[in-house]
């Protein structure tokens, strides 16, 4: 499945992971704990992993043309939750296995 990924430097990765998952749980199926989350968006899955200094995000979609827009949506929401810090989200293609 086509995918993109990003690693976002932050000391608050777990907090943002949980905020993103709770935010979208009202519209989509979501599974999460403080270190890992999956948001089943329409036509795509967003996989989140938090460690002590970064939030790792991966978007997988059935239609590769959806990925840039979905990446923008996820990044916009993350930045909204992290308004106290200046986060940089740079998506790149994930090599297919």
Secondary structure, 3 states (H helix, E strand, C coil): CEEEEEEEECCCHHHHHHHHHHHHCCCCEEEECCCEEEEEECCEEEEEEECCCEEEEEEEECCHHHHHHHHHHHHHHHHHHCCCCCCCCCCEECCCC
